[in-house]
Amino acid sequence: MNDTPTLQTDRTILKIPGPDDAALMLGYYLENREHLSPWEPERTPAFYTLAHWEKLLRDNLELVADNTGFRFAAFDHAHSEVLGICNITNVVYGPFQACNLGYSIARKHEGKGLMTEILEAGIRFAFQDLGLHRIMANHLPCNERSARLLQRLGFEREGYAKSYLKISGRWEDHVLTALVHSDQVTDTSQNPMNIDKHEV
Ligand SMILES: CC(C)(COP(=O)(O)OP(=O)(O)OC[C@H]1O[C@@H](n2cnc3c(N)ncnc32)[C@H](O)[C@@H]1OP(=O)(O)O)[C@@H](O)C(=O)NCCC(=O)NCCS
């Protein structure tokens, strides 16, 4: 893919933030530090610096060029703030055609259906543009908001992994869920983005 994708929803625009967006990204993570910390990996002090974000966002553009990771930020229409995050990562092609989905919404925008709206756009992108077959999303057993959100989007529970991810400094069990494309005979030759590498 030459350009980075942009996805439009009613209330947001999903873009792959580049180094120019470092300040907005840092602002999101600073403002939502307490809100996100129970559900995310432990952050080092360096995480909350502009230099970190400039580098990370530059690296993310390489993942996009490689078609293996699409770390979207959802912006307001004026591009003045980051409302939420939709990360489509670990994209694998070949017979698996799958990815992981990670997400968060700013504390002040919780409970408005915005996360659902953003993830619906991300899911469409993964299925229609990337031609993927399976989207995997996992959550802490106690993360009821996340469980409700995934259920609303049609994700189904597939398992329970012990000591699966190091969250907030501790190895935590996770509920494993997935959304599988309804077309059970996805034709791997019909790949809208002509992705012909990363065979597994
Ligand atoms: C998990 C998380 C993303 C859920 O966000 P959310 O705001 O609850 O999700 P939505 O945007 O879809 O909003 C749904 C809620 O808004 C309400 N709502 C209001 N207007 C709505 C609308 N127009 N459309 C849909 N829902 C609407 C729904 O009733 C629902 O409320 P309920 O959960 O009390 O039933 C959020 O809590 C979060 O960022 N948590 C911290 C990070 C995190 O846990 N990430 C996931 C790790 S696995």
The ligand as an ORCA input file, in Angstrom:
! r2SCAN-3c Opt
* xyz 0 1
  C     -13.555     -0.981     26.978
  C     -13.978      0.387     26.435
  C     -13.295      0.611     25.095
  C     -15.501      0.368     26.261
  O     -15.922      1.665     25.842
  P     -17.473      2.079     25.842
  O     -17.558      3.529     25.842
  O     -18.158      1.323     26.931
  O     -17.971      1.452     24.479
  P     -18.956      2.137     23.433
  O     -18.324      3.336     22.869
  O     -19.382      1.118     22.466
  O     -20.179      2.589     24.324
  C     -21.128      1.637     24.757
  C     -21.956      2.239     25.848
  O     -22.444      3.503     25.403
  C     -23.878      3.506     25.409
  N     -24.300      4.301     24.244
  C     -24.695      5.596     24.314
  N     -24.940      6.059     23.080
  C     -24.715      5.042     22.220
  C     -24.821      4.924     20.821
  N     -25.177      5.949     20.043
  N     -24.501      3.725     20.252
  C     -24.124      2.669     21.008
  N     -23.996      2.743     22.359
  C     -24.301      3.919     22.966
  C     -24.264      2.046     25.385
  O     -25.524      1.844     25.984
  C     -23.160      1.407     26.190
  O     -23.375      1.597     27.547
  P     -23.281      0.349     28.568
  O     -21.916     -0.228     28.438
  O     -23.523      0.992     29.886
  O     -24.310     -0.621     28.139
  C     -13.603      1.534     27.418
  O     -14.202      1.263     28.650
  C     -12.107      1.724     27.625
  O     -11.427      2.380     26.844
  N     -11.580      1.130     28.711
  C     -10.156      1.269     29.034
  C      -9.270      0.546     28.037
  C      -9.692     -0.871     27.807
  O     -10.254     -1.536     28.660
  N      -9.424     -1.374     26.591
  C      -9.757     -2.724     26.200
  C      -8.759     -3.701     26.692
  S      -9.262     -5.367     26.310
*
